[in-house]
């Protein structure tokens, strides 16, 4: 049975934040696609229109490091989003104990992540839900960011679905302090957490509640001083924390190069205004110093 006269549904790929994801054949191109079925049931009718208008903007985002949104259509009260099909994701790579990630491989994965982010930030679109399983990997090793902009259109997922707790580990301190106005820095913080995870081969800051997440951040970097982050005290959920000293990045990441640590420290700045931008990060000497990033096609991947 064809969907929208075009897609042949195959197996279920998984249950995601917003609903079921199916594998399907695009009869127009013969290619394989992933269709995300988003439940709109409980929302008001108006939300459909707002969502569709915003989705139209996402269709305009075209970059080698962004998952292409091929099509979007409502069907039986659900919104269907059609994406290019991807083989695996960065979480599977990080978790696979048989995979060795060289410094050049890590550089390549981070560079592709930042290139995708830079493209969207230039167009004033934030991701807001960056995590390794949202970084999909194609058959030729290309990394592409998935779920761009969805967090903003469909709401913060982890408040509504319990299985979404992992996103917390990638959350910037300003979000944990309840900032309502935030910027591209939230994606930079998340990218820093992913960089750290590539180096450590395990999630870096694994909080089990929002408060605990801040605790984990402070235990690593020390409680932020208001001189370091002047606007912090005005954030809605700001509370004064007991002083904890930070650890040196060198002791946290003993095997990282000096260039890697310098970039990491700039991405992990507390004050979002002082945090490095994605564009500046791409221009950091880490990316021009040896070893050069591995060619995507040569990156190690799960079987
Ligand atoms: P989450 O919201 O938990 O990040 P998703 O909704 O993105 O999950 O995806 C649910 C499942 O569908 C995952 O197992 C993911 O690997 C798979 N999936 C999502 N997008 C694609 C895609 N473009 N190609 C292949 N598989 C995908």
Boltz pocket constraint, residues with backbone or C-beta under 6 A from the ligand:
constraints:
  - pocket:
      binder: B
      contacts: [[A, 13], [A, 14], [A, 15], [A, 16], [A, 17], [A, 18], [A, 19], [A, 21], [A, 33], [A, 34], [A, 36], [A, 67], [A, 83], [A, 84], [A, 85], [A, 86], [A, 87], [A, 89], [A, 133], [A, 134], [A, 136], [A, 146], [A, 147]]
      max_distance: 6.0
